[in-house]
């Protein structure tokens, strides 16, 4: 049994197509001008109507399906700002889209890191222990005050007892 398709193995073996085998229906001869014999002339080009304001609002404001679809990588978020179809290719709108995509990627990175940390209980416990130990070092308290202000308040209450 070959892993190659039958038509390819037949061709390699030198077996020619017999007359009782009909040509596939999707293959038709094409004239020199690019039209198929017996084909009708194409109709006028139909452009789809732009979405209504309600349809656009619905697509923009519908949250993603986070139950069954993975979230995009950070590179996809940045590339959406660079090459996405939401604005024209040049100008201030594209510059704003690029800047916003970096802001969104930064927020996604923080959220993905938090998700990774809390995904497993062992990771969460190790992270909590490291944060508590870092809070005991006076030099790190200023940094933690800025980065972890809400959590830091709770940690300081626990460690200053």
N, C-alpha and C positions, 0 to 999 in steps of 0.2 A: 504494500500500500504506500503510495507516494504522498508526500505532503504538498506537492504541487497540484494546481487545478488540472482537471482532466483535459481540457482543451490545450493546455500547455504541454502536458505529457504526450498527448497525441501528436502535436506539432513537432516536438522533439524526436518522437519515434518515427516521424515521416508519414504518419497516417493522414491522408487528405480527407477533406469533408466530402461526403457523398451527396448525390443529388437529392436523395430522399430526406436529407437534413435541411430544413428550411432556414433561410437567413433570419436572424433575430429581428423581431418587429421594430425594435428601436433603431436599427441601422438602415438608412436609406441613402441612395446615391444623391450627391449634391452637385448642382450645376456650377459652372465657372463663376457666376455672379453671386454665389453663396446661397441661393434659394433651392429648396427641395422641389422636385417635380410633383405637381399636384397639390402643393401647399398653397393655402390662401394667403393673401396679402395681410400683413400685420395691420391691426387697427391703430387708431391714434394712441400715442403714449399716454398712459393713465398715471397721473401723479396722485399718490394718496393724500387725502386731506390732512392737514396738520391737526394734532390732537386738540380737543377743546380745553378750555381752562380747567374745567372740572376733572377731565381725564389726566391732565398733566399734574394737577394738585394731588390726585389720588396716587399716581406713580411716585411722585416726589415724597409724599408723606407716609407711604406704606412702609412699615419697618421690615427689615430683611427677615427671611425665614432662618432663624438661628437654631431651630430644632433639628433640621435635616440637611442644611447646607453649610459648608465650612466658610469661615470668614476669609476675606482676601488677604494676601500677603502684603507687607508694607510696600514692596516695589509696585504692586498693582495699584495701590492707593496713590502713590506719587505719579505713576504713569497716567492715571486717570486725569490728574491735573495737567499733565503735559500734553496728552494727545486726545483727551476725551472730546466728545461731540457736543458738550454742553455750551460751548462758546466758540467764537471764530478762532482761527489759527493764530492770529496776531492781535496785538493791541493790549490795552489795559485790562480787558476782561480776561484774556489768557494769562497775563501776569498775575492777576488776583487769583485765578484758578490754581496756578502753580503754587503760590504762597499758601493758599488754603489747603492744598493737598499735603504740603509738608506739615502744617499744623495738625491736620487730621491724622497723618501718619504718626506723629509724636504722641497724640492721644491714644491711638490704636496700640502703639508700642507699650505704653503704660498699662493699658487695659489687658493686652495679651500677657504681659509680665505678671500682672495680678492674677489673671486666670491660671497661668502656669503654676504660680506659687500656691494657689488654693485648690488646685486640681487634686492633689494628694495630701492626706493628713500629715504624712511625714515631712513633706516640704513646708507645709504651713507651720508645723511645730518648730522646725529648724529655723525658719525665718523669724518667728516670734522670739525664739531664744536669742538669736543674733541681734535683733533690735533691742531687746532688754539689756543685753550685755553692752551694746554700743551706748545705750543711755547712761550706763554707769561711768563711762569715760567723760570727763568734763569737756574735753575739746570737741567731742562729737555732738554735744547737746545743742550747740548753736546751729549746726547743720541740720540736725533732726527737727529743730524748731521750725525751720523754714520748709523742709521737705515733708515732714510728717506731722504737721501741727495738730490736727484733730487726734491722731493716735498718740502723739507725743504727750498730750495733756493727760491722757489716761495712764500712759506708762510712767510718767513722772509722779502721778498720784500713788501708783503702786510701789515705785522704788524709793520714794522719800518717806515712807512710813516710819 
